Amino acid sequence: MNVSCRVAFIVYLSDLETATNFSAAPLLPFAELAIDLPASDKLWNATSASDWLQKSDRRASCRERVS
């Protein structure tokens, strides 16, 4: 996960926390967050590093999915 994905996720979490604390609607709807958080289930369930690498999809970068 590159830096822009991490920043987008932290911004989303900060917005959600602020909305919760002030009983307000979040500014960033979950539907607009189009990144894997933090990774897909197939990566979490990988049994080894080589299995993880095989299952990972590095063709679509986070920047392509966020914009």
C-alpha positions in Angstrom: 0.0 0.0 0.0 1.6 3.2 -1.0 1.6 6.6 0.8 -1.4 8.0 -1.0 -3.5 5.1 0.0 -2.5 5.4 3.6 -3.1 9.2 3.6 -6.6 8.7 2.1 -7.4 6.1 4.7 -6.3 8.3 7.6 -8.2 11.3 6.2 -11.3 9.0 6.0 -10.8 7.8 9.6 -10.3 11.3 10.9 -13.5 12.5 9.2 -15.4 9.5 10.7 -14.0 10.1 14.2 -14.9 13.8 14.0 -18.4 13.1 12.8 -18.9 10.6 15.6 -17.6 12.9 18.3 -19.9 15.8 17.2 -22.9 13.7 16.2 -22.7 14.9 12.6 -22.7 13.2 9.2 -19.3 12.4 7.8 -18.1 14.6 5.0 -16.6 11.6 3.1 -19.1 8.8 2.4 -17.8 5.3 2.6 -19.0 4.7 -1.0 -16.4 7.2 -2.2 -13.5 5.4 -0.6 -12.4 3.0 -3.4 -9.2 1.4 -1.9 -8.6 -1.9 -0.2 -8.7 -1.4 3.5 -6.0 -2.3 4.4 -5.8 -5.3 2.1 -8.1 -7.8 0.5 -9.1 -11.0 2.4 -7.1 -13.1 -0.1 -3.9 -11.3 1.0 -4.6 -11.6 4.7 -5.3 -15.4 4.2 -2.1 -16.0 2.3 -0.1 -18.9 3.8 3.3 -17.7 2.9 5.2 -14.7 1.4 5.3 -16.3 -2.0 1.5 -17.1 -1.8 0.9 -13.4 -0.9 3.0 -12.2 -3.8 1.1 -14.5 -6.2 -2.3 -13.3 -4.9 -1.4 -9.6 -4.9 -2.5 -7.5 -7.8 0.1 -4.8 -8.4 -1.2 -3.8 -11.8 -3.8 -1.4 -10.4 -2.2 1.2 -8.1 -4.1 2.9 -5.3 -3.8 6.2 -7.1 -5.8 4.8 -10.1 -8.5 3.5 -7.7 -8.7 6.7 -5.6 -9.1 9.1 -8.5 
